[in-house]
Amino acid sequence: MLEQVGILLVALIALVWSADKFVLGASSLARNLGISPMIIGLTIVAMGSSAPEMMVAAAASLQGNPDTAIGNAIGSNIANIALVLGFTVLIKPLVVSSSTIKQELPLLLILTALTYWILSDNFFSLPEGIALMVSFFAFISILLIKALKQRKNNNLNDPMILEAEQELPEAINTTKSVIWLIVGMSLLVLSAHFLVDSATFIARAYGVSDLVIGLTIIAIGTSLPELAASIASILKKEDDLAMGNIVGSNIFNILAVLPFAGIIAPGAVNPDASLRDAPVMLAITGLLFILCFSRKSGSFRLTRAKGALLLMCFIAYQILLFSQTTIH
C-alpha cells in the first residue's frame, strides 16, 4: 500500500511539473512562429493549467473509470473556488475590474447548472459529451474573436488579458521549445496513467468509490497549478489574473475535462454525483456569484471574510464526503 501511495504522490508531482513544461514549450514555439502573445495567453497558457485534469479524465475514462473523471472535474471546480480562491483571498483581498471576468462568471454559473442537469439522470451520454466539447471550441473562438476585435480597434484595456500577456514564459529557441513540448506532453500522459492506476488501487483497498477519489486526492492535487498561479498573481498585484485563472479553469473543466467521460466511456454514473456533488458545485459557484456581484460598483471586491467563508464551505464539504464514506 505504501508503494501505491508513493506512486500516487510522485505521479501527481510529475503531472503538475509536466504541465508547466508543456506550457513553456508550446508557448515559446508559438511565439517563435509569430503568434500573438494575447492569443497564446488566452489559449495555450489558459489550457495549460487545466492540462492535468484533462489528462487524468482521459486516462481514467480509457481505463474504464469514468466516475474518476467526473469526480475530478466536479472536485476541481469546488476546490478552485472554495480552497484555492478562498485561501488566496485570505492572503490578500482581491479587487477585480475585468469585463471579461464579469461576463465569464455568469456563464460559469449557467454551465454549472447545465452540468447538474446533465448528471441528474445518473447517465452521461455520448451526445452530451460531444455537445460540451463543441461548446468548448465555440467558447475559445468567441473569446479570441472578441479580444482580436478590441485589439484591432486599439481598445484592448481589459486588465486580465493584459496581465495574462505579461505573464507569458520567456521565449526559448525553437529546438528547446519542441523538446519541452514533447517531454511535457509525454510525461503528462504517463503520469496521468500512473496516477489513475494508483488512485484506483487505493480506492479498492479501502472501499472508497472512484468518484470520491476523483473528488478529493486527484481534484485537490490537479488544482495545485491554479493555487500556485493565483498566489503568484496576487503577490504581483495582478488581481484580475488571479480571479481569471479560477473562473477560466472552471469553465475549461466543464467544457473540456468533463466531456472525456461521456465521449470515451458513456454510461451510468455514480448517483452521488447528482445527489451530492453537482449540487455542492452549483451552490459554491452560486455563492461566488453572489459574493462578487453583491456590490453595484464598477469593480467587485473579495474580502478576507469572504475568503474565510469559502474555505469553511470547502472544509464542510470534505467532512460531508468522508462522513458518507465507509472505510473497511
N, C-alpha and C positions, 0 to 999 in steps of 0.2 A: 504493500500500500504506500509506504514512504517513497518507493521508487516512482509510483504513478503521480504522487503529489509533486515530486521533484521535476518530473517531465512536464507536468502542467505549468509549473512556475517558469521553467526555462522556456517553454513554448510561448507563454504569454509575453515574456520579456522580448523574445525573438520576434514575435508578431508586431509589437509596438516599434521596435528598432527597425525592422524591415520596412514598415510603412513609412517611417521617416526617410529612409534611404531611397525608397521608391519615389517619394515626392521630390527629393533632391535631384535624382537622375532625370525624372520626367520633366520637371520644371526647367532645369538647366538645358536639357535638349530642346525643349520648346522655345526657350529664349534664344538659343543659338540658331534656331531655324527662323527667327524673326517674328515669332508670335508675340502679341501684345502682353505686357505684364498684367494688365487688367483681366484679359481672358484667362491667363494662367492662374491668377489668383482666384477667379470665380469658378474654375473647373478643376484643374489638376490638384491644386492645394486644398480646395474645399473637399474634393472627393477623397483626398489622401487621408484625412482624419477619420473617414468612415471606412477606409480600406480594411482594417482589422475585422469590423463587423461583417463586411461583405464577404470576405474570405471564409470566416467562420460559418456564416449562413450557408454558403455554397458547399463547404466541406461537410457540414452536418447533414444537409439535405441529400447530398450524394451518398452519404453513409447510412441513409435511412432514418435519420433523427430530425425530422422537420420541427418537432417541438423545441429542440435546442435552438434552431434558427429563429423561430418565432419568439422564444423567451429572450434570446439575445437582442432582438430588435426592440421589443417592449421594455425589457430591463434597462437597456442602454438609454432609451428616452427618459425613463424615470430617473435613472442615475444622473444623466446630463443636467436635468433641471433641478432635482431635489438635492443631489450630492455635490456635483461639480459647480453649478451656479450658486447654490446655497453657500458652499464653502468659500467660493471666490468673493462673493458679496460680503461675507464676514470679514475677509481680509481688507477689502476696500469697497465702499458703496459705489454703485455704477450710475452714471448719468448718460443716457443713450438718446441720441437725436437722429439716428439714421432713418431715412424714409424707407429704405429697403427693408429694414427690420420691422418697421411699423406695418408694412404690407405683408411680410412673411409670417408674422406672429398670428394674425387671424387665419392665414392659410394653414399654418401648423395645427391650429385648433380644429379646423374643418377636416383636415386629413386624419387627425387623431380620432375624431368622431367616426369617420369613414372606416378606419381600421377596426374600431369596436363593432360597427355594423357588419363588416366582412366576417369577423370571427364569431359573431353572435349565434350562428347556426352550428358552431363547432365543426365547421368544414371549410377548408381553404382550397378553392378550385383553381385549375389552370387558367381559365379566362380571367379570374380575379387577379392572379399573379401577373399575367401579361398586361392587364389594364393598368396596374400600378407602375410597372416598368415603363410602359409607353408614356405615362404621366410624368415620370422622372425626366425623360428626354425632352418632353414638352416644357417642363419647368426650367430646365437648364437653358433651352433655346430662348424662352421668353426673357429670362434674366439677362442673357447675353445681348439680345436684340435691344432691350431697354437701355443697358449700360452703354452699348455702342452708339445708340442714337443720342444719348446725353453727351457722350464724348465728342461726337461729330458736331454738335451744336455748342461745344465748349461750355457745357452746363453740368459737367460731372463734378458735383461737390458733395456727394454722399460720403460722410466720414468713414463708414465701414469699408466701402470699396477702395477709397484712397489709402486707408490703413492696411488693407489686405495687399495692395500693390507694394507698399513699403516693406512688408514682412516677407517677401519672397526670398528664398535661399539665394546666397550669392552664386552667380553662374560659374560653372567649371567647364573645362574643354569638352568637346563632343565625345571623345573616346571615353573619358571618365564618366560622362553622363550616361552613356549607353551601358557601361559596366555596372554602375549603381542601379540603373533601371532594371537590368537583368537580375542582378543579385537581390534587389529588393523584392521584385515580383516572385522570384523562385522561392525565396525564404518565406514570403507571405503565404504561399500555397503550402509549403512544407510545414511551417509552424502551426498553421490553422488545422492541418490534418492531425498532427500530434496532440494539439490542444483538445480537439473534439474527442479523440480516442481516449485520452487520459481522463477527461471530464466524464465521459460515458462510463468508464470503468469504475471511477469513484462513486458515481451516482448509483450504479448497480450494486456496489458493495455495501452502501449504506441505506439502500432503499429509498433514495431520493429520485424524483422524476427528472427526466431530461429537461422538462420545462423549467423546473426550479434551478437546475444547474445553469441553464442559459440565462435565467433572470438574475442570478447572483454572481457567482465567481466569474463567469465569462463576461457578463454585461458590465460589471464593475471594472474588470481588467481591460476590456476594449474601450472603456471610457477614459482611460488614463491619458491618451493623447489630447482629448478635449480639456482635461484638468490642467495639463502642462501648458497648453496653448492659452487657456483663459488666464491663468496666473501670470504667465509671461506678458500677456496683453495689458493687464491692469497695472503691472509694475512699470510698463512703458506709457501709462496713461492713455491706452487705446481702448476705452470702454466699449465703443461701438463694435470693435472687432471681437472683444471678449464675448459679448452678447450674440453677435452674429455667428460665431463658431458654434454656440449651443443650438440656436434656432435652426441654422443651416444643417447641422449634423442630424438633428431630429427629423427634419424633412427628408434628408437622404436615407435615414434608417427606415422610414415608412415606404418611400418610393423606390429605393434601390437595394435595401437589405432584406426587408420582409418578403418581397416577391420571390426570392430564391426558393422559399419553402413551397409556394404554390406552383412555381414553374417546374422545379426539379422533382419534388415529391408531393404532389397534390393529394389531398385526402383528409381524413378526420384528424382533428387536433384535440389536445387535452382540454376538457371543458373548463378547467380552472383559468385558462387563458381568457375566456369570455366572461366568466362569472366573477373573477377576482382581479386579474392583472390588467386587462384592457380598460376596465372601469377606473382603476387606480391611475393608469397613464392618462386617461381623459381628465380625471379630476385634478391631477398635478398640473397638466397643461392649462386647464381652465383657471386654476389658481394663479399661475404665472401671468396669464392674460389679464386677470383682474388686478393683480399687483402692479402690472405695467401701465394699464390704462385707467387706473383709479384717479389719475390727475388729468386735468384738461389742458395743461401747459404744452408747449411745443415739444418738449423732451420728457421722458419718464425717468424716474429715479428709483433704484432698488437700494433700500437702506439695509443696515446690518440686522435690524429687527425682522425685515422680510427674508433676509438670508437665513436667519435662525429658524424662522417658520418653515422654510423649505427643507432645511436639514432635519427638523423634527418630524416632518412628513416622511422623509426617507427612512429615518430610524423606526418610525411606527410601521411602515410598510415591511421592513425587514423582520420586525417582531411578528407581524401578521403572517409572513411567509413561513417562518420557522416554527411558529406555533401550530401551523397546519401540516407540518412535515413530520412524518413518523420516521425516526431513526431506529433501525434494527441493530 
